[in-house]
Amino acid sequence: MKKTKLPALLLGASLSLLSVAVQAQEAAEEGKVQLFVSSIEEGMPLDRSTSSPKLEVSDLQEARRGVWAAWKQANAKVKEPKLPAVAALDTGLTGKIVLPAALEPSAVMDYYWGRKGEDTLPGGLPVFVYLHGSGPRDAEWSTGFKLANRFEDAPSLYFIPRIPNEGSYYRWWQRGKQWAWEWLLRQLMLLDEVDARRIYVFGISEGGYGSQRLASFYADYWAAAGPMAGGEPLKNAPAENCGCIGFSLLTGADDGGFYRNLLTGWTAEAFDSLANACPGMYPHRVELIPGRGHAIDYRPTTPWLKSFVRNPSPAEYVWEDFEMDGRHRRGFYNLLVEKRPCDSLRTMYKVRIRDNKVNLEVSDVRYRTVLTDSIWGIELRFAKILTPATGGELTLFLDEHLVDLRRKVTVTVNGRRVFRGRVACREADMMRSLSAFYDRERIYPASVRVQY
């Protein structure tokens, strides 16, 4: 009888099993990529899932690297414009993106994109997003390009868009441009040469209005914001949202057009009041420049902004969920809204995390106008009324920087305890948070679903 070579058979079987395991792993990784592709194309976060296995706290960094790699592969597969390779800003390198026709017909956003200075920084370069004024768009865009090259903020990267359409109707904060900003933030987060914690937005005149609104609406992405020669009614840009970013607003003291000087003064009062009530929060510089009208010295803004670094997961913040051009954000910092408590009202979320205790105050927000302009009918000043909200649902994302994931976590909403226990770490939460925020600094491994 011929003897069977058991070691050889066992080795063959082991290699076969290994091959099957490798194929299964590759299929799983490709599945993640395809889920991300669908999420990007649909513009929606991934659905909630608890089917992925639990992760140990010691394995979180490796799991994040894998999720981030799948996200980058997915973005590479999506058929859409990408930011060009970085060249020197003064070469005038340009690109363009077409806004969805359903949001703004016949809208092409051209932009300059480039680097100032030759130096590199270990964590990547800061990025400045500059918004021009409301004059003829070609001249305004050209002026912005010239100014950006002169500002003393190198080494840095610049994104300088031209508004797709001009005229009294078109603004930097409308839905079509919101789509563009979210495209841009997603693209910037993918680039190794970008410091994801040092992205800034600023602008002049109409760009000042736009950057003030964007400062509040997207505060969880900016390190700082610097509108100039502007001044928005605070209902359009709630100061409360800017508690964790630097905020600069410089306007001429004699700039009375559309009440810019008055509105800037009231913005200063609001930030001063918030900073006094919340020590350590609301760093700001809001000033009326003596003897100046609509034209001021624009040079001081970007060096001031550049000193700020974003905290992507603050343990304390406020979010007034307000609509911009009729659209609400889905989330802010580590909150994702599953169901708004009242569709006809704004919602304010106050979040405070200390010693594994998460305290949320959720309020309906009502505005009462106390001063209206008699010429244009602009609502200028308001009283804000908060009442406890009910009937909402949200996901609270958590990571090892916000809580000790090895201990029980307590969550209270409006004084009522809604959760107490250990939170499980899962790859599914990492994927969902990344698909919601596009942010490589906010890949959260755990979540708590909250109803109130």
C-alpha positions in Angstrom: 0.0 0.0 0.0 1.3 3.5 -0.9 1.9 5.7 2.1 0.0 9.0 2.1 2.2 12.1 2.7 0.2 13.7 5.4 2.4 16.8 5.9 2.1 17.7 2.2 -1.6 17.2 2.3 -2.0 19.3 5.4 0.2 22.0 3.9 -2.0 22.0 0.8 -5.1 22.2 2.8 -3.7 25.1 4.9 -2.7 27.1 1.8 -6.2 26.5 0.4 -7.8 27.8 3.6 -5.5 30.7 3.6 -6.4 31.6 0.0 -10.1 31.4 0.9 -9.5 33.6 3.9 -7.6 36.2 1.8 -10.4 36.2 -0.9 -13.0 36.7 1.8 -11.0 39.6 3.3 -10.6 41.2 -0.2 -14.3 40.8 -0.8 -15.1 42.5 2.6 -12.8 45.4 1.8 -14.3 45.9 -1.6 -17.7 45.8 0.0 -16.7 48.7 2.3 -15.5 50.6 -0.7 -18.7 50.1 -2.6 -20.8 51.2 0.4 -18.8 54.4 0.6 -19.1 55.0 -3.2 -22.9 54.7 -2.9 -22.9 57.1 0.1 -20.9 59.7 -1.7 -22.9 59.5 -4.9 -26.2 59.7 -3.0 -25.0 62.5 -0.7 -26.2 60.6 2.4 -24.5 59.0 5.4 -24.5 55.2 5.6 -27.4 53.6 7.4 -27.0 52.6 11.0 -25.7 49.0 11.4 -24.7 46.9 14.4 -23.7 43.9 12.4 -20.0 44.5 12.4 -18.0 42.8 15.1 -16.9 44.6 18.2 -13.5 46.2 18.4 -11.1 46.4 21.3 -9.9 49.9 22.3 -6.4 48.8 21.6 -7.4 48.0 17.9 -9.0 51.3 17.1 -6.1 53.0 15.3 -5.5 50.0 13.0 -9.3 49.9 12.3 -9.3 53.6 11.5 -6.5 53.2 9.0 -8.4 50.5 7.2 -11.6 52.5 7.1 -9.8 55.6 5.9 -8.1 53.5 3.1 -11.5 52.2 1.9 -12.8 55.8 2.0 -9.9 57.1 -0.1 -10.4 54.2 -2.6 -14.1 55.1 -2.9 -13.5 58.7 -3.5 -11.0 57.8 -6.2 -13.7 55.7 -7.9 -16.4 58.4 -7.9 -16.6 60.1 -11.2 -16.4 63.8 -10.2 -13.9 66.7 -10.5 -10.8 66.4 -8.3 -8.6 69.2 -7.1 -5.5 69.5 -9.4 -2.1 68.7 -8.2 -0.8 71.6 -6.1 1.4 74.2 -7.9 2.6 77.6 -6.9 -0.4 80.0 -6.5 1.2 82.7 -8.5 1.3 80.5 -11.6 -2.5 81.0 -11.8 -3.5 77.3 -11.8 -7.2 77.0 -12.2 -9.9 74.3 -12.0 -13.7 74.2 -12.3 -16.7 72.4 -10.9 -20.2 72.3 -12.3 -22.9 72.8 -9.7 -26.0 70.5 -9.9 -28.5 72.0 -12.2 -31.3 71.2 -9.8 -29.6 73.5 -7.2 -28.4 76.3 -9.6 -28.8 76.1 -13.3 -25.9 76.9 -15.6 -23.5 77.3 -12.7 -19.8 76.7 -13.1 -17.5 77.6 -10.3 -14.0 78.4 -11.5 -11.3 78.6 -8.9 -7.6 79.3 -8.3 -5.8 76.6 -6.3 -2.2 76.8 -5.3 0.6 76.9 -2.7 2.3 80.0 -1.2 5.9 79.5 -0.1 8.3 76.6 -0.6 8.3 75.3 3.0 6.5 72.2 4.1 5.1 71.5 7.6 5.0 68.1 9.3 1.2 68.1 9.7 0.5 69.6 6.3 -0.2 73.1 5.1 -3.1 75.4 6.3 -5.8 76.1 3.7 -7.4 79.5 3.2 -10.8 79.7 1.3 -11.3 83.3 0.0 -14.6 84.7 -1.1 -14.7 87.8 -3.3 -17.2 90.7 -3.3 -20.3 91.4 -5.3 -18.9 93.6 -8.1 -18.3 92.2 -11.7 -17.2 88.7 -10.9 -14.2 88.5 -13.2 -12.7 91.7 -11.8 -13.5 90.6 -8.2 -12.0 87.2 -8.8 -8.9 88.7 -10.3 -8.6 91.2 -7.3 -8.9 88.3 -4.9 -6.2 86.4 -6.6 -3.8 89.4 -6.4 -4.7 90.1 -2.7 -4.2 86.4 -1.7 -0.7 86.4 -3.2 0.2 89.4 -1.1 -1.2 88.3 2.3 1.6 87.3 4.7 0.5 83.8 5.6 2.9 81.5 3.8 3.5 78.6 3.8 -0.2 78.0 3.0 -2.6 76.7 0.4 -5.3 78.9 -1.2 -8.7 78.1 -2.8 -10.1 81.2 -4.5 -13.5 80.6 -6.3 -15.3 82.8 -8.7 -19.0 82.9 -7.9 -20.8 80.9 -10.7 -23.4 83.6 -11.4 -23.5 87.3 -10.5 -26.3 89.7 -9.6 -28.4 90.6 -6.7 -29.9 87.1 -6.4 -26.7 85.1 -6.2 -24.9 84.6 -2.8 -22.1 82.5 -1.5 -24.3 80.7 1.0 -27.0 79.3 -1.3 -27.8 75.6 -1.8 -25.7 75.2 -4.9 -22.7 76.7 -3.2 -23.3 74.6 -0.1 -22.9 71.6 -2.4 -19.6 73.1 -3.6 -18.3 73.7 -0.1 -19.1 70.1 1.0 -17.4 68.8 -2.2 -14.4 71.0 -1.3 -14.1 70.0 2.3 -14.3 66.3 1.3 -11.5 66.9 -1.3 -9.3 68.8 1.1 -9.6 66.0 3.8 -8.3 63.5 1.3 -5.0 65.4 0.6 -1.9 64.5 2.6 -0.5 68.0 2.0 -3.4 69.6 3.8 -3.5 70.1 7.6 -7.1 69.0 8.3 -7.1 71.0 11.5 -6.1 74.3 9.9 -8.7 75.2 7.3 -9.9 78.8 7.3 -12.7 80.8 5.5 -12.7 84.6 4.9 -13.9 87.2 2.5 -14.6 90.8 1.7 -17.9 92.6 1.4 -20.3 90.1 -0.2 -17.6 87.6 0.7 -17.7 88.9 4.2 -21.4 88.2 4.5 -20.8 84.8 3.0 -17.9 83.9 5.2 -19.8 85.0 8.3 -22.7 82.7 7.4 -20.4 79.8 6.5 -18.4 80.3 9.7 -21.5 79.5 11.7 -23.1 76.9 9.4 -19.8 74.8 9.0 -18.1 75.8 12.3 -17.1 72.2 12.9 -14.7 72.2 9.9 -13.0 75.6 10.3 -10.1 76.5 12.6 -11.1 80.1 12.3 -13.1 82.5 10.1 -12.5 86.1 9.0 -15.2 88.1 7.4 -14.3 91.7 6.4 -16.3 94.8 5.5 -19.5 92.9 6.2 -21.9 92.3 9.1 -24.8 89.9 9.1 -27.9 90.0 11.3 -27.1 87.3 13.8 -30.2 85.3 12.9 -28.4 84.5 9.6 -25.2 83.4 11.4 -25.7 82.5 15.1 -22.6 83.4 17.1 -23.3 80.5 19.5 -22.0 78.0 16.8 -18.5 79.6 16.8 -17.5 78.7 20.4 -14.6 76.5 19.3 -13.2 78.5 16.4 -11.4 81.8 16.1 -13.6 84.5 14.7 -12.5 87.9 13.3 -14.8 90.5 11.8 -13.2 93.8 10.7 -15.5 96.6 9.3 -15.0 100.3 8.8 -16.6 102.4 11.5 -18.1 104.7 8.8 -19.3 101.8 6.7 -23.1 102.4 7.1 -24.2 100.6 3.9 -26.8 98.0 4.8 -26.0 98.8 8.4 -22.7 97.0 8.2 -21.2 99.1 11.1 -24.2 98.6 13.3 -24.4 94.9 12.6 -20.7 94.5 13.3 -21.1 96.3 16.6 -24.0 94.0 17.6 -21.9 91.0 16.6 -19.1 92.2 18.9 -21.6 92.5 21.8 -22.9 88.9 21.1 -19.4 87.4 21.1 -18.3 89.4 24.1 -21.3 88.2 26.1 -20.8 84.6 25.1 -17.1 84.7 25.9 -17.8 86.1 29.4 -20.5 83.4 30.0 -18.2 80.6 28.7 -14.6 81.3 29.7 -12.1 79.7 27.3 -14.6 79.6 24.5 -15.5 82.1 21.7 -12.0 83.6 21.0 -12.8 86.6 18.8 -11.7 89.9 17.4 -14.6 92.0 16.2 -13.6 95.6 15.5 -14.9 98.8 13.9 -11.9 100.5 12.2 -11.9 104.2 13.0 -12.2 106.6 10.1 -12.7 103.9 7.5 -15.6 103.2 5.2 -16.2 100.1 3.1 -12.5 99.9 2.2 -10.2 98.8 5.0 -6.8 97.2 5.4 -7.4 93.5 4.6 -3.8 92.4 5.5 -4.3 91.7 9.3 -6.9 89.0 8.9 -5.1 85.9 7.6 -2.1 86.1 10.0 -4.6 86.3 12.9 -6.6 83.3 11.6 -3.5 81.2 11.1 -2.8 81.1 14.8 -5.8 78.9 15.4 -6.0 75.1 15.2 -9.3 73.2 15.0 -10.4 70.9 17.8 -12.4 68.3 15.8 -14.1 66.8 18.9 -14.6 69.4 21.6 -16.0 68.3 24.9 -18.3 71.4 25.1 -20.0 73.3 22.3 -23.3 74.8 21.2 -25.1 74.2 17.9 -28.0 76.2 16.7 -29.3 74.0 13.8 -30.5 76.8 11.5 -31.5 76.6 7.9 -29.4 78.3 5.2 -31.3 78.8 1.9 -33.9 76.5 3.4 -31.5 73.6 4.1 -30.4 72.2 7.4 -27.1 70.4 8.2 -27.5 66.7 9.0 -25.0 67.0 11.9 -22.4 69.0 13.7 -19.2 67.9 15.5 -20.2 64.5 17.0 -24.0 64.8 16.6 -26.0 63.3 13.7 -29.7 64.3 13.6 -32.0 61.3 12.9 -35.2 63.2 13.4 -35.6 66.9 14.0 -37.9 67.6 17.0 -39.9 70.3 15.1 -39.6 70.9 11.4 -40.9 74.5 11.6 -38.4 75.6 14.3 -34.7 75.7 14.8 -33.1 73.5 17.4 -30.3 74.4 19.8 -28.1 71.7 21.2 -25.8 72.4 24.1 -23.3 69.6 24.7 -21.0 69.1 27.7 -18.9 66.0 28.3 -17.1 65.5 31.6 -15.9 62.3 33.4 -17.8 60.0 31.1 -21.0 62.0 31.5 -22.6 63.5 28.4 -25.1 66.2 29.2 -27.3 67.5 26.3 -29.7 70.4 26.5 -32.0 70.4 23.4 -34.2 73.4 22.9 -36.7 74.7 20.3 -35.6 78.2 19.2 -38.1 81.0 18.4 -37.0 84.4 17.2 -38.9 87.6 17.9 -37.9 90.6 15.8 -37.2 93.7 17.9 -35.8 96.0 15.2 -36.6 96.2 11.5 -35.1 98.6 8.9 -37.7 101.0 7.6 -36.3 101.3 4.1 -35.5 97.7 2.9 -37.4 95.8 5.5 -34.3 94.0 6.8 -34.8 92.4 10.2 -31.8 93.6 12.2 -32.1 92.6 15.8 -33.9 89.8 17.6 -34.8 88.3 20.9 -34.2 84.5 21.1 -36.6 82.3 23.1 -35.6 78.8 24.1 -38.0 76.1 25.3 -37.2 72.4 25.9 -37.6 70.3 22.8 -39.3 66.9 22.6 -39.9 64.3 19.9 -36.4 64.3 18.4 -33.8 61.6 17.8 -30.1 61.8 17.3 -26.9 59.7 17.2 -24.2 60.8 19.6 -20.8 59.6 18.3 -18.0 59.0 20.8 -14.3 58.2 20.8 -11.5 57.6 23.2 -10.7 61.4 23.4 -14.2 62.3 24.6 -14.8 59.4 27.0 -13.0 56.4 28.6 -14.5 53.7 26.4 -13.6 51.0 28.9 -16.0 52.5 31.5 -19.7 53.1 31.5 -21.0 56.2 29.9 -24.0 58.2 31.1 -26.1 60.4 28.7 -28.7 62.8 29.9 -31.0 65.0 27.8 -32.8 68.0 29.4 -32.1 66.5 32.8 -33.4 63.0 32.1 -31.1 60.1 31.9 -31.5 58.3 28.6 -28.5 55.9 28.6 -26.1 54.4 31.0 -23.7 51.5 30.1 -20.6 50.5 28.2 -20.6 51.6 24.5 -19.5 49.0 22.0 -16.8 50.0 19.5 -17.6 48.9 15.9 -16.2 49.5 12.5 -19.7 50.3 11.3 -19.7 53.4 13.5 -16.4 54.5 12.0 -17.8 54.1 8.5 -21.0 55.9 9.3 -19.4 58.9 11.0 -16.9 59.2 8.1 -19.6 59.0 5.5 -21.5 61.7 7.4 -18.7 64.2 8.0 -16.0 63.3 5.4 -13.5 64.2 8.2 -10.4 62.2 8.7 -10.3 63.6 12.3 -13.8 62.4 13.1 -13.8 58.6 12.5 -15.8 57.7 15.6 -15.8 54.1 16.8 -18.8 54.2 19.1 -22.3 55.7 19.2 -25.4 56.1 21.3 -28.8 56.5 19.7 -30.8 59.0 21.7 -34.6 59.7 21.7 -36.0 62.6 23.7 
